[in-house]
Amino acid sequence: MTRSGTLLCEFIQSSLIAIKLFTCLNLLIIFKNNARKIVQEVAGRFLMRRASSDVASIWLDIGQFWGNLAKSLTDADMDVGE
């Protein structure tokens, strides 16, 4: 294979890797946003029906955990791409 052919193949491979990383990042952001909305809706409905602050606090902690996990994963993907 010629030098230009090799460079073209390397460029295509690098582009495919970048596209895959970008797609994964977008999916994680979508997951984070959807998880946050779902937890807020469930916690809000639960808080309206029940006055138990302990159980409501647990729901909010669960939502915070998933939000933080998704954020750390998206931040990690951003660091890998740089």
C-alpha positions as CSV (number, residue, x, y, z in Angstrom):
1,M,0.0,0.0,0.0
2,T,1.2,3.5,-0.8
3,R,2.0,6.1,1.9
4,S,-1.1,8.1,1.0
5,G,-3.2,5.0,1.2
6,T,-1.8,4.2,4.7
7,L,-2.5,7.7,5.8
8,L,-6.0,7.6,4.5
9,C,-6.7,4.3,6.4
10,E,-5.3,5.8,9.6
11,F,-7.4,8.9,9.2
12,I,-10.5,6.8,8.6
13,Q,-9.8,4.6,11.7
14,S,-9.2,7.7,13.8
15,S,-12.4,9.3,12.5
16,L,-14.4,6.1,13.4
17,I,-13.0,6.1,16.9
18,A,-13.9,9.7,17.4
19,I,-17.4,9.1,16.1
20,K,-17.8,6.2,18.5
21,L,-16.6,8.2,21.5
22,F,-18.9,11.1,20.5
23,T,-21.9,8.7,20.2
24,C,-21.1,7.2,23.7
25,L,-20.8,10.6,25.2
26,N,-24.2,11.7,23.7
27,L,-25.8,8.5,25.0
28,L,-24.5,9.1,28.5
29,I,-25.8,12.6,28.5
30,I,-29.2,11.4,27.3
31,F,-29.1,8.8,30.1
32,K,-28.2,11.3,32.7
33,N,-30.9,13.7,31.7
34,N,-33.6,11.0,31.5
35,A,-32.5,9.5,34.8
36,R,-32.6,12.9,36.5
37,K,-36.1,13.6,35.1
38,I,-37.5,10.2,36.1
39,V,-36.1,10.4,39.7
40,Q,-37.4,13.9,40.1
41,E,-40.9,12.9,38.9
42,V,-41.0,9.8,41.1
43,A,-39.6,11.6,44.1
44,G,-42.1,14.5,43.5
45,R,-45.1,12.2,43.3
46,F,-43.9,10.3,46.3
47,L,-43.4,13.4,48.3
48,M,-46.9,14.6,47.5
49,R,-48.5,11.3,48.7
50,R,-46.3,10.7,51.8
51,A,-44.9,12.9,54.4
52,S,-42.1,10.5,55.4
53,S,-39.0,12.6,55.1
54,D,-36.7,9.5,55.6
55,V,-38.0,7.6,52.5
56,A,-38.1,10.8,50.4
57,S,-34.5,11.5,51.4
58,I,-33.6,8.0,50.2
59,W,-35.2,8.6,46.8
60,L,-33.4,11.9,46.5
61,D,-30.1,10.3,47.5
62,I,-30.6,7.6,44.8
63,G,-31.3,10.2,42.2
64,Q,-28.2,12.2,43.3
65,F,-26.1,9.0,43.1
66,W,-27.2,8.2,39.5
67,G,-26.8,11.9,38.4
68,N,-23.3,12.0,39.9
69,L,-22.4,8.6,38.3
70,A,-23.6,9.8,34.9
71,K,-21.7,13.1,35.3
72,S,-18.5,11.4,36.3
73,L,-18.8,9.0,33.3
74,T,-19.4,11.9,30.9
75,D,-16.5,13.8,32.4
76,A,-14.2,10.7,32.0
77,D,-15.2,10.4,28.4
78,M,-14.4,14.1,27.8
79,D,-10.9,13.6,29.3
80,V,-10.2,10.5,27.1
81,G,-11.1,12.5,24.0
82,E,-8.7,15.3,24.7
